[in-house]
Each structure stands twice: as structure tokens, then as C-alpha cells.
Amino acid sequence: MKDKSSYQLTVDQITKKFDIKDINKGLSDEQVRLSLQKYGLNKIEVKKEPKWKLFVRQFNNMIIYILIVAALITLLMGHYSDALVIALVVIINAFIGYYQEANASEALEKIKQMLSTQATVYRNGSRDDIPAEDLVVGDVVFLEAGDNVPADLRIFDADNLRIQEAALTGEPDSIEKIEGVIEKDKTPLAERKNMAYASTSVTSGSGKGIVVDTGENTEIGKISSEVNNTKARKSPLMIELDKLGTQITYVIIAVSILLFILGLFMGTYSLSVLSLAVVSMLVGAIPEGLPATTSVVLAMGVSDMAKRKHTIIKSLPAIETLGSVDVIATDKTGTLTKNEMTVKNIIIDNREYDVTGDGYEPKGQIKFNNKPAEINSKMKLFLESGYEANDTVLSNDDGTWEINGEPTDGAFLTLYHKVVNYPEHANYQEVDTLPFDSDYRYIAKLVRDENGKKKIFIKGSPDKLFGMADKNDKNFDEKYLNNQINELSKQGKRVIAVGYKDVSDDVNEITHEILKDNVKFLGLAAIIDPPREEVIQALKEMNSAGVQLKMITGDNPITAKAIGEQLGLANKISAVTGAQLDEMSKAEFRDAVINNQVFARTTPKNKMDIVQALEDAGKVTAMTGDGVNDAPALKKADIGVAMGIEGTDVAKDSADMILTDDNFSTMAVAIKEGRRIYDNIKKSILFLLPTSFAEGLIIAFTILMNREMPLEPTQLLWINMVSAITIQFAFIFEPAENGIMNRKPRKNTASLLNKHDVFQMTYVSCMIAIIGIIVFEWLMGQGYDQAVASTMVVNVVVFSKIFYLFNIRTNNLALSKDFFSNQKAFLIIGLMIILQLILTYVPFMQSYFYTANISWFDWLIIVCSGIIVLIVAEIDKFIRFSKNK
């Protein structure tokens, strides 16, 4: 027979299980020692990877391998400047990668910090405060308001004990704890009312519990293990770039080996000259600027998001991954909703009022038929009763409205101050308070008004107050009220009843007996954690972009589905619970994840499994959340997104991206930015590869033709590196293409380059190479000095790049309204031209790079060469446009 969970056991069964002789005295020193040996300390271990391993890992890349080999060969041949430049490229790329990984998640450390540092226990018959990590299974722990729960406890004594578990379960309200057994098997975490969990906090009351799990066996410890064991996936772009880099490298190596063999066979060049030529071809053809260009485009996107879009991106590839997102799996509480309970409806004397404004900021109005409602005497008394029957405090801290206490009570405080300016309040003097009790389900306060008369204000569960109501009250229509309660509950709203009772002056204490009857019923208030207003519009934009949304929450399914309908998650909302998911086969689970929009009463493992199922279905998945329970799924997802204000440190450190304003609508902005960045990275690749290949082809064609080398290795390095740090960065500032958010997400199985891209790269690289060789051979035939001819070839390649840039920049024709859309591109082109003039005419550069002065006629040839490249590429683009019309 399967062992029962702790919440299914009676207190006697728990004490027997852990051999507790006397629950009032606690464990003996010997029992503590034995339990410590068996279960270990109450702490979570954090293991970190050494920084040096992170750095070494950056060199595990095919392009880097080739560049290292090229640097070694040039070093052995005595070409120290070439070797130095190549080595610098390798090291710079390594530091960029290291910086990204070194800033990775510190979530495990933050989880460790969430555990309580102190605990109050009963041992050997006395009550002591001890370090929380010294707690053992079987210890008897005392809890009171303000404490953090130090371990997982089975509650056996609860005196109005309420615990806030939102970060762990997603429930916005604190949970009232009970002592009895919960017999239902596989009860969701949020419904285990006889349990208290490590890292949660006591908001009111007091109680005692027996430690049933410590350290990594606690619920928070299990989340820690999930986070630790979850390996982040590479972004779709990084996978594509790795694949592309490997394929390019293999082709270039194969061509280099073939050329070396042909060169030896033909015997035209000496071994040293041939070796240097082949290395030159390798260096010229290998797109060593690709990692740097990609990183800078990503980094600039990250910087822009941080400055203008309220978004912190912790991993550079994450910004691009957003552009590929198919599905956003999101927490509800605090992400789609404000995590601030709000009164939205009031029912008084069979009239329903609407309340505007969301959250704890007392901004809004009470309306009737869309007009400001009259605050008559009964409405005034209703507001005062809800305000006074309360033990929560509303405060304004530098413009941020917060509560200290229960969210439901906070909703009534805010409602009151929507009518009465904060911090003004009615002139009532408190005499006695009856705290909320789960057996009675109401809270009451005895007050004396300014005339010295006493009243008891009361609010609580409608069924309780209906039983107390004055049956002679002609305005009390219980049937009508119950119908209203049913309708409001279907909308996911919690309904609270409000009343009062006049009492004689000799009453100084509230008793349940006094409230047994003749309570004047005032009305009902419907409360909900409201959706964020900006989310609805953001979802419309995401839907048009082909991005689906899945709501995953620990809240109950009725509320979650109602919120989903208000948000407009889909045309038809269907919901499934975590318990139902646990009973499904793998195939059923996959279908449920694809076909449902709302997942309620979920555990952290459910969230992980849902994200995994989406990714297995080929979906690029983003996960948003703010609680500790979201951390494993945040880390597992292709991109994890945490809330920056309300989010826990654990969630923020598990995520790839943080919304600093907690505004979910920022996701739509981020997706658009991600798509723009992907487009610009692809444009930079389509620009970089043909020009790099052209350099390699110039050397290859020269070897095959048995001619003099038109380019020196240092000249090739100049072309690659100088253009890589100037002209390629024009793509950083390229604006988004029109209609970018009206297209579906690209498939993560799609290749980075399509057939036409390969075709265009082929003819452009061949064209630049052939023009360069023709110019070189013509000049040499005219008796020009080789240095002049080489200088011409360098400038032909560079200016071909400049003109080709205008073709790649936009999907429209170059000479269109988009020609000046990126004005910074012209500044970058100007910088590149200045550098070319320095290379060509400055004596120091001439001696180092083997260049020489050229005439204005020579510059005309160079510019015409670039124009030819642009015209051919534009004709190709025009033909494609004509076919697609």
C-alpha cells in the first residue's frame, strides 16, 4: 500500500511516525542527533561551476578552432602581425561569450537565502530559539505572525493561523490553516490547509507544527533541485549559427586542402608561399567577424530594451529568441493580474453598482448605470462597515500603495478611500475586535460613534451573514442575493457580505452569541484580482503576430478561466487542472497542453512538464512568472521572463529577461524587437558571407590560374576586421520592416538561409572576386606597380561591400522611401571611406599593409565596380518582387 502524505495523516500518526514521545515537550537531544544523522541539516546546497571552466568553454567552436590553427601557422612562418590580429579576434570572442555566461542564474543562492534563519522549537520540554538549519525532522515548531516558516510542517495547533503562500502556490490571499486531516489523495499544494511550507510567511495568528521535511526534501528544496537540474537550451539563432559556422568551416577546409594539393601538383609556388596563400584564403574566407557582429547587434538590442522598453535582458541570445516565440506560458497572479484584490461590484437593496479603478490605489468611482452613484446613508454605512471590520493597513509609500495584512480586507480599505480622501476616516472609536476565524468565517469590530452609541460592524461569508440577518428587514431578499452570488462567482469573483448591529452601551465585548441574529444586512461586495488593463491590448497584438498564450496558475480553475475570458486568451477558453494532468498518459498530456488555454491548481512540476511538452511539440516557448514556484519553468523555457517589481529574487535569477515595470504588454514590444534583431542579424550574415567568400575566391582563383597573389594576408585581415567593426554595424540601427508583427513566428526547424539566399551569396561573391581579379590583371598588364594593383583590389572589395549594403539593408528596392530610413548607416559608410583613405595614403599604413597611392581615375574604377554589384543584386530583387505579385 502506498505511503500516505503528511497532510493525510492524523497528528497521532505523525508523532508515531517520527517517534515523538510527548508533543508538548518535543524531541530529546538524542532524538535530534539521530534525526540529524538520518536526514541531514535543514539547508539547501548550492554548487557553482568554476569561472575558468566557463572561459575555456568559449573556445569550443569550429570557427575558433580554425582561427587558432591559422594563427599558429602564421606564427610559425614568422608573420607575427597576422598571428597577433587573428589571436585578438579569438580572445575577444571568448570574452564576449564568457561575459554572457558569467552573468547566468544565481537562483539557487536566492532560494537558499529565502529559508528562515531562526526557528522557535520545543526540545526537552523547553521552548528555545535555534538556527533554522539545525531543525530536524520530528521537531515541534512554534509559529506566530511575522515568522518565516523554517521547514515543511504538519500543523497540529492553529489559532487563527494564516500563512501567505503566493510565491509558492500562486494564491493571492493568505491561507487559513487547520489542524484536521485532509483525506483526498494528490491534493494540490494550495489546498493542503494543514501544512506550512518552508519560505512562506505567517501573516496572522499563531500555531504549532511538526517538521516533516527539511532542506532539499521541502517543497522549496524540490524547486531548488528542479532549477539545478534544468539545463538551459540554446536559442534557435545560436543553433542555426553553430550549424552554419560548422558547414562553412568544413567547406573552406575542404577547398583549402584541395587547393594546397593542386598548388603542390602544379609546382608554381614554393611551399612557404603556397602555405601562406592557403592560410590567407582561410583567413579571408572564414567569417571571423560573424560572432562579433552577432554579439554587438544583440548587445545593442539589449541596451535599447533596458533604456527605453523597461526590460533587462540577462542573456544576449534571449532578445532574438523572443522574435521566434510561438507560445507564451504565463503565470496569472501578478503577471496577467495585479495581485491586488479589488472590489468591482456592490449590491445594495437589489441595486448593482460598478466600481472603477484597479489595485490598492484609491483611484476610481462607484457608479450606477454608468453614472457616478449617490452616496446615500446606507451606502455610506456599507463603506464604513467594510472599512472598520478590518485589521489590515493601507499605506502610501512614495506613490506606491501597499497593504499590510489580508488582500480581501485591503480591497475594502481602498473602496472606502475612493469616496473618502485618504487618510481621512469616520470618527469611530474601537472598543473590541473579533478576528476572522475559519469556523465562523467573518470578522467583526465593536465601535462607539461620535454620539456615544455603539455598533458592531461585520463582514464575511454571505451564508454566515444571511443566517444572522434581521428577517424583518423588507430589503433583505435572500433569493435575489443568492442568484447574484452565483452569477458573480461564475465570473471568478469572491463575494463578501457586509452588515452591522446596534448594541446597548453596556456591551464591551463581541461574542458570537451577540451576532446570532438581528444583524442589519447592508449589501454584498464582489472582489477579484483584476486583469492588468494593458494586457488585453497586448494579447490582441500577440494574436495578430501568431503568438499563443497559455495561462498556468496555482489558482482555482473557475477564477482562472474567468480571468482568461476577460483577457481574451482565445475565442473559446478551456481549462484543465494539475491533478487531471497528473492522471494523463504522455499522449493525452501532450494533447491537453496543445488544446487547453488555462491550467489551474498546478504544481512547479506541472509547469515544467507543460513547458517541456510545448518545446517537444516544436514550439519556441516563453515562460513568464514572478513566484518561486515559477523558477524551474522559467529556467526550462526557451526564454524565461520574470516580473521586476513583484517578482521574487528566485524568479528573477532563474529568468533570461526581467520586466522592470511588471508590465506584461512589454512582451509584445520585446517580441517585435526580437524579430527586428533577427532580421538584422540575418541581413548582416547575408552581407558578411559573400564578401568574405569573395576574398577567399580571389586567392583560390589566383592559385588555379598560377598568377601573382593580388592580396596580402594583412590586407585580407584589414578588409575583414575593419569592415566588421564599421560597416557591418549599420545593421544595428536598421528599423523594423513594415508588417513585422503581422507575420507568423518563423519555424524553429527552418534554416537560417533559404535557397535564394545561397544563390545570391554565390553570385555576389563570385562577381566581387572576378571584378577584383580583372582589375588586378588589367593594372599589372598596364605596367602598374604591384602595390598599386593590390591597393586597387582592396578598395574594390571594400566599395563593393559598401554598395552591396544598400541592397541587403531592406526588403524593398534600394532606391525607395527606405533609402534614408537608417541615417546612421551613412555615418558608418563615411567612417569606412575615411579609413580606406588612411589605408591608401598614410605612409605608415602603406608600409605595414603594402598599399600605395592611387589616382582619381583609379577611384572611378573602384566606385563603378561597386555600382555593378549593386545593380545586379537589385535586378535580382526586382525579378523576385515581380514573381511574388
N, C-alpha and C positions, 0 to 999 in steps of 0.2 A: 504494500500500500504506500502511496506517495506521501512523503512528509508534508504536514501542513505548514503554511507560512505563519509567521509570528502573529499576524493580525487575526488568524483563525483559532488561535489557542487561548484558553482561559488563563487568568493570572496564575491559578494553581498549577496548570500545565507548564507555564513558563518557569515558575520557581522550581518545579521538579526537574525540568529540562536542564537548568543551569545550577542545580543543587544549592538553591538559596534556602538556608535553614529558617531564617526569620527575615521577612521582607522589611520589617521596621528597623532592623539592625544592619542589614546589608551584608556584604561578604567579609570574611576574615582575611587576615594578611596572607595566610597560607593559600586560601582560595584565589586571591588576587595573583599570587605568584604562579600558581598552576595555570590559571586562565591566560596570563601573560605569555607563558611558555607555549601554550596551545594556539593562541590567536594573534600574538604579537602586539606591538604598540598601536595606539589609535592615531595613526598618521598615514599620509599618502607619500610614497616615494616619488621623487622627480629625477628622471635620468636625462641628461643633456648630451648631445653629440659634441665632441671637441671641435673647436673652431678650425683647427688645422685640417681636419677631415673635410670640412665644408670648402676650404680653399682648394685643396688638392682635387676635389671632385669637379671643379670648374674646368679642368684640363681634359676631362673625359668627353671629347668631342672630335669628330672626324676631321673637320676643317682645322682645328687646333693641332691635331697630330701632324697634318701635312705641313702646316706653317712651322712647327718645331723642326721637322726634318729639313725643310728648306733653309731655316736659319742655321742649322748645323752644317749643311753642305756649303753654304756661302761663307760660313766662318772658317771651315777647313780650307777653302780656296783663297782665303785672305781678303775677302770682300767684307770688311768689318762693318762698314756703314750700312750695307744691305742687311747684314745679320742683325745689327742693332735695331733697325726700324722694324723688321719682322718680329723680333723678340718683344719690342714695346707693344706691338699690336696684340700679341698673345697675352701679355701680362695685364694690359688694360681690360681686355675682355674678361679675364679671370677675376679681376677685382670687381667688375660690374656684377657678375654672377654671384660672387661671394657676398657683396653688399645686400643683394636681394634675399639670399637665404639666411644671412645672419640676423635679419630683422624678422625672422619667422616667429611662429606662435610661442608665447610664454604662458599658454593657457594652463598647463599643468601646475606651474608655480602659483598662478592665481587661484586655482582650485584649492591648493594646499593652504593658501592664506585665508580662504573662506571658513576653514574649520575653526571652531571656538578654541580659544587659548586656555580658558579656565572652565572648570566644572565643579558643581556642588554635589557631593556624594555622601551616602551613608555607608560607613565601614566600621566594623567592630562596635556597633551601637552608637557611634557618634557621627555628627554631621561636619564634614570638612570641605574646604576648597582645595582642589588639586589641579595640576596641569592637565589639560584635556587629553593630551597624548598618553597619559598614564591610566586612562579609563580602560577597563577590561569588560569583556562580555560577562553579564551577570550583575554588574554594578547597579545600585539603585541611585538614580539621579533626581535631584530636585530642580524644578524649573519655575521661574517667575518672570513677569513682564520685563522686557529689556534683554533677556538672556538669548544667546545663540545656542541652539540645540547642539551638544557636543558629539553626539553619536546617534545611531538609529535606536529608538526606544519604543518599547511597548508600554503605553500609558496604562497605569492601574489606579491612579487617583487624579481627578481633574476637577478643579474648582473654577468654573468659567474660563477654562484654559483655551486660548485661541492662538493659533500659530500662522504666520504669514509664509506661504509656500509657493508664491507666484513664480519665483526664479526656477523652482524645481518642477512645478506642475503646470504652470500657465494659468492657474485660477487667480483672478484679480483680488477676490475677497480673502481675508484670513479665514482659516478653517477652525471651527469649534471642535475640540477633542472630547472623546467619550472614553468610558472605561470598559464597556462591554465587548463581546466577541463579534467579529464580522465573519459570518459563515460562508459567504459567497466565495467560490474559488476564482482566482485570477481577477480579483477586484483591482480596478485602476488605482494608481498611486494617489490620485486626488481624492479618492473616496475611502481611503484607509484612515478613518477618523480616530482609531485607537492607536495610531502610530505617530511618532515625531521623528523627523529626519535631520541628520547632520547638515549644518549650514543654514537651516531655516531659523526664523526668529520668533520669539514669543511676544505677541502684541498686547495681551491682557490676561489676567488671571494667574493661576499657579497650578502646579501639578507635580506628580512623580511618575517616573518610568523606569523600566528595567532595560539595560543595554542589551540588545540582541545582535548587533553587528557593529564592528569598529573598523577604522581605517579603510582599506581598499574594498572591504565587503559591504560598506554602507552604500546607499543609493548614489551619493555624491562620489564615492570611491569607484563605483562601477562606471560612472560617467567619465571619471579620470582615466580609467583603463581603456574605455572606448576611444577617447581623444588620443591617448598614447599609441594605440594600435592602429589608428586610422592613418593611412598614408595618402597624402595629397596627390591628386592626379595632375599630370602635365596638362597645360591648356591646349586646346585644339591647334592654336597657332604654333606653339612650341613643338608639338608633334609634327606638324607639317614642315616647319623649318628644319627640324632634325632630319626628317626624311629627305627633304630637298637637298640639304647640305651634303648628306651621305651620297645621294645619287650623283650630284655634281662632282664630288670628290673622286668617286670611282671612275667616272668618265674621264676626268682630267688626268688621273694617274695612268689609266689605260692608254690614253693618247700620248702622254709623255714617254711612257716606256716604248711605245711603238715608234715614236719619232727618234728616240735615242738609238734604237736598233737600226732604223733606216739611215740615220746620220752616220753611224759606225760603218754600215754596209757601203754607203756611198763614198766615205773617206774624204769628204770635202773639208771637214773641220777637224782640228786636233781634239784630243779627248777633253782637255780642260775647257776649250772654247765651246765644244758641244755640250758638256756638262753644265756650264754656266748658261747656255742658251735654253736648255731644258728647264733648269731651275727658274730662269726668267719667265718662261712660259707658265710654269706652275704658279709663280707669284702673281703674274699678270692675270691669269685665268681664274685663280681661286678668289672668290668674292670675300676677302678678309674684312671688308668694310660692312658686311651684312650684319653680324652680331651687334656692332657698334651702332649702325643706323637704326636697327630694330629697337635696341635699348633706348636710344635717345628719343625716338618717336613715342615709345611707350612712356618714358620718363616725363616728356613734355605734356603728354595727355594726363598723367598722374598729377603733375604740378598744377595744370589748369583746373582739374577737378577739385583739388584741395583749395585753390584760391577762390574759385567762382561758383562751384557746384556743391559746397558743403559736404565733400566726400574725401575720405582718406583712403588711398589705395596702398596696401602694405606690400603687395607683390606686383611687379611691373606687368607680367603677362595677364594679370587679373582684369585690367582695364580693357584689354582686347577681348578676353573671354566673354565679357558682357555682351559684346556685339553678336556672339554666336548663340546666346541663350534661347532655348526653346520653351523652358518651363521655369517658373519661379515658385518654389515651395516655401511658403511663408508661415511664420507663427502669427497668431491672431492678436493676443493681448500685448499691447504696447507697440505693435508694428502696424497692423491694419486698424487697430483701435487705439484710443488714447491712454488706456489703463487708468482712467479716471471716471469712476461711476457718476452718472448724470441723470437727474430727473428729467424725463422727456414728456410725460403726460401726468395730468392731475384730474381726478374725477371727484367733484363735489356736487351734491344734490342733483345727481343724474345729468350733470353737465361735464363734458370732457374739454379740458384746456390743454393746449400745447405749450411747451416750454422751449424757447430758443437758447442757443449757446451750448457749447460742449465743454466738458472738463471742469476743473475746480475754480477756474477764473470766474468770478461772479459777474459775468457779462451776458446779457440776454433779457428776454421778457417772457411774461406769462401772457398767452394770447387765447382769445376765444373768437372763432370764426375769422381767423387771420387778422384780428384787430387786438390792440392792447386790452387786456381784461381789466375790469373794475376790481380793485382790491377791496371787497366788502368785508364786513366784520367776520364772517365765517371763514373767508379765505385768509384773512389776517390771523385768525386763531389757528387755522391749519398750519400756516407757515411758522407761527410761534411754537406750536406743539412739536413740529418736526425739528425745530432748532433747539428747543430746551431738552427734549427727551433724547439726550445725546451726551456722549463722553469723549468726543473727538474734537480736535482743534484745527481750525483753518488758519493758515498764515500766508503772508505775502513777503517773500524774501527777494528783494531787488527785482520785482516784477515777475517772479516765479511763484505761482500759487501752489501750495502743498498742504497736505493734511498730516496730522499725527494721530493715528487711530484707525477706525474702520472706514473703508471706502463708501459703504452704504450711508453711514452717518455723515460723512463728508459731503455726499450729494445733497443732503437736506440743509447743511450749513450754506453751501453755495446757492441753493434755491432761495433761501431766506435773503441772502445779500444781493440777489438780483432785484429785490424790491426795496430792501433797506440798505442804505450805503454802509459798506464796511468801514470801520469796525463797530458802527452803531448797533444797538440791540435793544430789545424790550426790557423794561425795568422790572425784572422778576428776581426775587431773592431765593436762592436754592435752600431747601430745608433737608431733603433726603433724596437719595437715588437708589433705584432698584436696577442693578446691572442686567444686561442681557443674559439669559440662561437658556440653554438648549431644551430644557424640559418645558419651559413656558413660552419661549420664542418671542419675547418682547422686552423692551426697555422702558422704564418709567422714571419720572422725576417729579417730586413734590416741591412746589414753589409757592411763594407768597407774593401777590401783586402789589402795586403801589398803594392800593386801598386797604391792604392788610388781609385780603381774602386769599384763601388757599385753594390751589388747583393741583391735580395730578395730570401731567401730560404723558401720553403713552403712544408708542408706535411699535409695530411688529407684524407678525404674520397675520394675514387677513382672517384666516379661520379662527385664530385665537380672539381677535378683537370682535369678530362677529358674534362670538358666544358671550362676550361681555356687554354687547351693545344694548342700549335702552330700547326695549321693544315697543315702547310707546312713541318713539320718535317717528313721526309721519314721513320724514325724509329718508329714512333708512329702508331701502328696497334691496333686500339681500339677493333676490333672484337676478335683478338687473346687475348688481355688483359682481356676482359670480360669473355672469356672461362676459362682462368686461374683463375680468381677471383672466378668463380662458383665452380671449382674443389677444390680450397683451402678452400672455405667456407664449402664445404661438409665435410672437414676434421676437422671442428671446429675451423679454423684459422681466425683471423681478418686480413683483408688486408688493408694496408695503402699505399697511393700513395705519391711519393716524386718528387719535381720539383724545378726549380729556374727561375729567370728572371733578366737579366741585366737591370739596370736603369741608368739614367743620374745622374751626380754629384749633380744636384740641388734638387734631391728628398731626403727629410729628414724625411718623414713620410710615413708609409704604409697606404694605403686606399684600400678598396675592389675594387674600380674603377680601380686602377692601375693593380690589379691582374685579371682583367676581361678577358684578352686574352694574347696570345703570351708568355705563360709560357712554358719553355722548360721542357718537361716531361723526368724525369730521370729513373724511374722504380717503382716497387712495392716491398713491404716487407710484408711477411706473418708472423703473430705473434700468439703465443699461450702460455698459461700457461702449460709448458711441464710436462708430467708424470715423476715421480721420477724413475730413471733408475733401482734402486734396487727393486722397487715394482713389476716389471714384473716377475722376478725370484721368488720372494716371493709368488706371486699368483700361479705359477706353483706348488710350493711345497704345498701350501694350497689345491689346487685342488686334488693333489695326496692323501692328507690326508682327502678328503671328505668334505672340508670346502668351502661353497659357499660365494660369495661376492655380496653385493648389494650396488650400489653407490647412495647415497642420497645427492642431492645438490640443492642450490638455483640458480645455473647457468642455461643457456638456454639449451633445450634438444638436439639441434644439436651438440653443443660443448661437452656436457656431454657424448653423445653417441659416438662421435669420440674418446674421451679420453678412454672410456670403450673399444672400439675396439683396440686401441693401446696397452692398458694394457693386453688385452686378458681375460676380465672378464668371458667370456663364448664363446662357439663356435659361437653362434648367439646372438647378443645383441638386446634387445627390450626395449623401453623407454616409460614412462608414466609421465605426469605432475601432479603436486599437484592439479591443478584446475580440471583435469579429475578425480582424486581420490575423490575429494570432491563431485562429482556428482554420485558416485557409491553407490550401496546398500552394505550392510555388506558382503554378499556372493561374490559380484563382487570385492569388495575391497580385500578380502582375496585371491581370485584367482589372482588378479593383483599383489599383493605383492609376491606371490609364483612364478609367471611366468615371471615377469619383472626383469631385472638386473639393469636398470637405472631409477632413479626417479628424475625428474628435476623440477625447479621452485617450490620447496617445502617450506612450512612454518614449524616453530618449531612444530606445532601441527601435521602436516603430518608426520614428523619424529617420533614423539611419537607414532602415530597410526600405522605406519609401524612396529616399534619395537614390539608394543603390538600384532599385527597380527601374527608376526613371533613367538612370545612366545606362543600365543594361539594355534598355529599350532604344538606345541611341540618342537620347535627349541630352543636350547640354543643359545642366541644371544649376540654377542659383538657389541658395537657401538663405532666407532672412530670419533673424530672430534676435532675442535680447536676453534670454534666460540661460541659466546653467544647463538646463535640460536640452537646450538647442545646440550646445557646444559640439558634441560628436557629429551631428548632421552638418553643422557649419563647416567643420573641417573636412568632412567626407565629400561635400558637394564640389562641383567644378569651380564654383565661386561662392564663398560664404560671405554674407552681408550682415553686420551687426549694427544695432542702434547705439549711437554715441552718447546720448543723454541718459536714457532709461536702461540701456544695456548693461549687464553685469560685466565685470572685468574679464571673466572667463569667456563669455561670448565674444567680446571684442578681440581677445587674443587668439581665439580659435578661427576668426574670420579673416578673409582676404581683403575686405573692404568695410569701412565704417561710415555710416551716415551721421555726420556730426550734428545735424538738426533733427534727427529721428523722423525725417520726412520721407515716407515711402515713395512719394511721387518723384523723388530724386532718382529712383531706379530707372524711370523712363528716360530721363536726361542722360543717365550713365549708359544705358543701352545704346542710345543714339551716338554718344561719344565713342563707345566701343566699336560701333560699326564704322564710324568715320576713321578711327585709328586703323582698323583692319584694312579698309580700302587704301589708306595712305601707305601702310606697310607693304601691301601688295603692289601698289604703284612704284614704291621705292625699289622693290625686288625686280619688277619688270624693267625698271630703269637701270638698275645696277648690273644685272646679269649680262645683258647683251653687250654693254660697254666693257665689262671685264673679259667676256669671251672674245671680244674684238682684239684686245691686247694679246691674248694667247694665240689667236688665229694669225695675227701678224707675224709672230715668231714662228708658228708652225708652217705657214705658207713659205716663209723665207728659207727655212731648213729644207723644205721639199724642193724649192727652186734653186738651192745651192747658191744663194746670194748673200751679200753682206747684211749683218743684222741692223735693221733700221732703228731699233730702240735698245738703250742700255738698261740694265736691271734697276738702277736708281731712278731712271726716267719712268719705268713702269710703276715703281713704288710711289713716285710723286703723283702720277695720274690716279692711282687707286686711293691713296690716303688723303691727298689734298681735296680731291673731289668728294671723298667720303665725309670729310668734316666740313664741307661747304655746301656744294650744290645739292647733294642728296637730302640735306636737311630742309630744303624748300618744302618737302612733303609734310613736315611737321605742321606747317601753317595752312595746309590746304583745307578749305572749308568742306563741309559735308555735301555730297551730291544731292540734287533735288529728289524728293520722294524716298529718302533713305529709310524712313520709318513706315513706309507703305509696302515694303517688300518682306517676304518671309525670311526667317533666320536661315543662314546657309547651313547645309547639312554637314555634320562633323566628319562624315566619311568622304566628303568632296575633296578633290585635290586642290592644292593652292593654285596651281596653274592649269588652265584648260588647254585644249588642242591649239586654239588660235594663239594663246599666249606663247606657246612653244614655237609655233610657226613664225610669229612676229620677232621673237628673240633671235631666231635663227637667221632670218633675212637681214635684220638690223645689224647684228654682229658681223655677218659676212660683208655687208655693204661698207661698214666703217673700216674693216680690215683691208678690203680691196682698195678703197679710196686712199687709205694711208700708204699702202704699198705702191700704188700707181704714182702718187705724189713723190714718194721717196725715189723710185726708179727714174722718174722723169727728171727730177732735180739732179740726180747723180749723172744722168746722161747728158745734162746741160753743163756739166763740169762744176757743179756746186760742191762746196766743202761738205764732208760727211756730217760735221756738227750742225751745219745749217739745215741739211736734209732731215736729220734726226729731230731737230727743234721743230721743223715743219710738221713732222708726223705726230709729235707730242701734242701740238696745238690743234691739228686736225682731229685727233681723238677727243680732246677736251671740248672743242667747239661743237663737235658732233653730239657730245653729251648735252651741251647747253641747248642746242636746237631740239634735240630729241625730248628734252624735259617738257617742252610745251605740248608735245603730242601725248605724253603719259599723264600730265597733270589732271586732265579732265576727260570724262567720257564723251563730252561734246567736241566739236571741231575746235582746233586751237584758236582760229580767228573767229571767235564768237563772243558773246557777252561775258563769258567766263575768263576771257584773256587777262583781265585785270583783277580777278576775284582774289588773287593771292599776291598782294603788292610786295610782301616781304621776299617773295621769290626773286623779284627784280633786284633787290638789295643784295641777295646772296649771289646772284649771277654777276653783279658788279664787282663783288669781292673776289669771285673766282677769276674774272678777267684781270683784275689788278695783280693777283698772284701769278697769273700767266705772264704778265708783262715783267714782273720781278724776275721770274724764272728765265725769261728770254734775254733780258737786257742787263741785269745786275752782274758785274764781273764775278763776285764771289759765287753766285749761283751757277754761272756758266762753267766755272772750273770744277764745281762739285757734281753738277748734273750733265756735263758735256753738251751744253747748249751754246748758241751763237746768235748774234744779231740777225734779224731778218727784215726785209723791206716791206713798204706798204703794199706793193703788188703781191707779195707773199701772203700778207694778211687777207687780201681779197680772195685768194685761192682758198685759204683756210675757212673764211666765212661762207663761201659758195659751197664748200664740202658739207658744212653743217646744214645749209639750206636744202641741199639734195636729200639728206637723210630725213629732214622734217617733211618735205613734200611727198616722198614715197610713203612714209608712215601715215600721213594724212589721207592720201589716196586710198590706202588700205582701210582706214577708219570710215571714209565716206562710202566705200563699197559695202562695208558691213552694215552701216546705217540704212542704206538703200534696200538691202535684203530683209532687214528686220521690220521695215514699214509695211 
